[in-house]
Amino acid sequence: MSSEIRGETLIIVNPAAHNVPSRKRLDEAERWLRSQGWQVERRQTEGPRQATELAAAAAARGLPLLFVCGGDGTLNEAANGLAGSETALAPIRAGTVNIWAKELSFPRKPAQAVKAAVEGDRRRIDLGLAGDRYFLLMAGYGLDGAIARRVHLGLKSRLGAATYAVAAVREALRYRSSPVTLRFDGEERDAEVLMLVAGNTRNYAGLVEITREAQADDGLLDVCVYEGKGTVDIVLHVLRTLVRRHLRSRKVTYRKVKRLEFARGEPPPVQLDGDEFERSPAVVEVAAGALWVAVPKGVSSPLFRD
């Protein structure tokens, strides 16, 4: 925010997230902000969706910048509170992966992260909308959603990515596809869906790029559909994705869309930005330009068109 915007800011901290920085590190970040003329408030979340409430209140007060110290789920909550406002979102790294911070190369140390945000630029990006819930990164249906439902939040905060690995192996051995009819901006296709990812960004789980052509500001979502029946197809899809050849498979469909619908059939389980979502919305669409974000100065990312 190199245009010398100053004022109030809020740091939302999720103490239950994996790898939360120490109080000392957060204090250093807060002191740096104050030294630059910012009035700073720090709030800890005490339960699910509180970050949404805190972010919405910050937007209503007209804060120019909001920091979130937590994982992708906490960033998701904050984005839901900021959507449509003028308040920009910035991450302080914590959580299992923190894909958004990773994709934009935010520094790991909190003081350096807030400095990068304050001295960086503002960009307007898209969000995805699954039913009435926004997502910043992705909506993952099928196997992806089933894994998220298996992840125990208490273990997740202590063990991080290992929790997902255990759940993934268990689900891969028993998960079966869902027969549905998908509608991509009006184009219909029958599919045996093992997993479907509607991506606003590229990185998945900090490991691979499933929606590897996605851009966060193009007014579109990238949809990658993995088809098949069960365990064998799942294993083959995983191997192809790891070596970046999944888009060559006849059992993978890739589309750029404004709107995706499950036209017929029951939508399978879904996760949004890595966390279980209790419903499986039949419609996913892009909310173009719905969120302002802070990015490091001069960052070069394929997520942006320029």
N, C-alpha and C positions, 0 to 999 in steps of 0.2 A: 504494500500500500504506500508506494513511494510518493504519492501526491500529498504527503504530509497530513493525512487524515489522522486526527487524534481524538480522544474522547474516552468514553467508558468502554470497558470490555469485561467479559465474563469468561472464566475458565471452569468448565464442567469436568469433574473428575469422577470416573466410575471406579470406586475402590475394589469392586469385585472382579475387575478385569485382570487378565493375565499380564504379568510384566509391568505393572504400574510403577512409574518412577517413584523414587523416594521423596519424602517430604522436603528434604534438603534440595533436591534437584528442582522440584516445583517452586520452592521458595526463590531459587536463583532466577527462574524464568519470570516470576512475579516482580522481583526487584528490578530486573532489566526493563520490563514494561513501564514500571513506575519512573525509572530514570529517564525514559523517553517521553514522559508527560501523560501517560495513560492512568486513568483511575481503574483499579482492578478489583474485581470481586471473584472469589473462588467458592464454588459450591460442590459438594459431593452428592451423588445420587444415592438414594436409599432403596430403590426398587425399580422394577420395569416401567418404562415409558416416562419416568420422571425427567429424563433428559429432553424429551419432547416438550414437556411443560415449561422447563427452564428456558429452552431455546425460544419458544413462542413468546414468553414474557420478555426476553431480551430483544426480540424483533419488535415487539410492541413499544418498547422504550426507545427504539431507534438506534440501538448500539450498532456501530459500523462493523464490528468484528467479534466473533465468538470462537473461543478455543475449546476443543473437546479432547480430553485425555482419557482414552478408552480404546476399545477395539472397534471393528467395523460395525458391530451391532449398536454401539453407543453413538457412532457417527450417523448411523441410519436414523436413530431416534431424534438426534439434533436436526438432521436434514428435514425430517417431517415437521418439526416446529418452525423451521426457517423458510420452507418452500413458499415462494411468491413474495418474500420480503426483500429488503435491501441489505440485510445483514449478511456478511460473508462468513463462511465456515472455514476453520483452519484446524488441522490435527496436531496433537502432541502425542507422539507414539506410545502406544500401550496395546494390550490385547494379544490375541493369538498370532495374527499376522499384521493387521492394519494395512490392507491392500491399497487404500487410497493414498496414505502417506508414502508407501513404498513406490507406487507408480509415479508420484510427483517428486521423488527424491528428497523428501523432507528429512532434515538431520534427526538423529536419534536423541540427542540431548535436548531436554525441554527448552533451555535458554536459547539454544541455537535454532530450535524449531520456531519459537515465537519471533525471534529476530528475522528469520527467513520470511515469515508471514507478513510482518509489519513492513519490512523493506522490499517486499515483493510486489506482485501485481494482483489485481482483481480480475476474475474471469466469470462470465455467466455460462453455466453449463445446464445440460438437460438432467432430468430425473426420470426414472421409470415409475409407472403407477400400476400397481396390481390391486384391482378392486379400488379400495379407498386408502391404500397404504403406499407411500412413496418408497423407492429404493434408489440408492446412489450407485451401486455397483452392478447388481444382478438379481434376477429372480430365477431360482433353480427348481424345476419341477421333476418329479419322479424319484429316481434313486437319490439324488441330491437332497430332496426334501425329506425322504425317509431317513437318511443319515442324520440330518439336523434334529429330527424328532427323537433320535436315540441318544443324542449327546446330553450327558448330565451336566448341568450348569456348574455345580460345585466342583466336579472333576475338571471341567474345562478351565476354570480359573486357576487351578493348580498345575495341571498337566499340559494345557495348551493344545498344540496340534496332535499330540499323541492320542487325545480323546477322540478326535475325528478319525484317526487311522484305525482305531479299534472298531468304532461304529461302522466305518466304511467296509471293513473286511466282513463283518457280520452280515450287513445288508446285502453285499455283493453275492454272498452264497445262497441267498434265498429270494432276492427280489425278482419279480416278474413284470413284464411290460404292461402298459395300459393301452388298449385299443381306443383311439380317439380320432376325431376329424378336426384338423387344425385349419384355421383361416388366417392367411397372411395378407392383410390389406385387401381382402376380397377373394384371394386365390385359395381354394380349398384343397386339402391333401389328407388322405387317410394315412394313419401312421400307428405303428406299434411302438409307443414311446417308452424307452428305458430312462432317458434323461433329456430334459430340454432346458437350455439356459438362454434367457433373454438378457443380454448384457448391454450395459451402458458404458462399461470399461472392459479391459482386456484380461488382466491377470486373474487367475482362479487359484485360490488357496495358497497364493505365494509361490506356486510351483510351475504352472502351465498357463497358456493362453488359449482358452476355448473359443471365445469370441474375439479372435485375434485381429479383426479388421475394424473393431468398434472405435468410435470417436465420441467423446462425451459432449460435444457441442454441435453435432450435425443434424439434430432434430429427428434422429432415428434410433431404434434399438436393433442390435444384431442378435438374431435368433439362431441357435445351433441345436439341432434335434438329432439325438442318437437313437437309432431304432434297433430292434432285435427282440429276443425272447427272454433270455436269462443270463446265467453266470458266464457262459462261454463268450457271448457277445459283449458282455460288460468288460471282461478281461481284454478282449481284442480292441475294444474302444479305448481303454486306458492306455494300452501299449502304443496305439497309433497317435493318441494325443500327446504322450510323453515325447515322441520323436517328431511331433509337429506335422503328422501326415493324416490327421483325422478328416480334414476337409476333402481328401481324395477318395474317401470311402463311399461306396454306393449306399451304405446304411446311415449316412449323415446328410442332413439337409441344412443349408445355411441360407438365411434370408435377412435383408435389411428392411425393417418395417416401421410404420407408425403405430400399428395396432395388430395385436395377435389375439385370436380368440380360440377357445376350445368350443367349436361349434356343435359337436356331438360327442357324447361320452363323458365320463366323470373325470374332471381334472385330478391328476395325482397329487400327492403331498408336495408342499412347496416350502422353500426357504427364501428369505429376503436378506441379502447382504450377510449370509452365513448363519442367520438365526431362524429357528422354526417360526412359521407363521400359522396361526391356528386354523385359518381357512385356506381354501385353494381357489382363488378367484378365477373365473372363466375368461376374463379379459385382462390383458396387459397392454398398456400403451405408453407412448412417450409423452412426458410433460416438458415440452421444449423450452429451454431457457428459464427453468423454474428456480434455479439456485445460483447465488453468487458464492464463489470460493476464492480463498487467498492461495496463491501459488508462489513458489520461490522466484526471485527475479531472474529473467532470462532462461527459465526452465524450458528445455526442448523435449516435448513429449508427443508421441504419435496419437495421444488421446485428443489433441487439439488440431483444428484444421490449419491454423497458421502459427 
